[in-house]
Amino acid sequence: MPYTKSPRPYKAEYQKQKERGELAARMERQRARRAMDKTGADKNGNGKADKREGKDIDHVKMLSKGGSNKTGLRIMSPSKNRARNGHSVRKPGGKKPS
């Protein structure tokens, strides 16, 4: 717990994020989620598309590697998406996708 004796410096953290260029990538991820929610059905009315419940929106080409929402999106389980770390997704049988 780093901020036990002093309040958390939210303004300073936000400025650091902007300096590092994290803001643009975060906005791109947010637009991807909103686009997916707009196209999918929402039967339970919570604002998320039913196909996205409990899943991550994965960019085929990672944003950190120069990808964008135009380079392709897919729905993936959080464990697979976060374990990918820029590696290509292998098909069953251990073969790399062509």
Helices and strands as residue ranges (DSSP letters): H 10-20, H 22-39, G 50-52, E 56-59, G 63-65, G 69-71, E 73-76, H 78-84
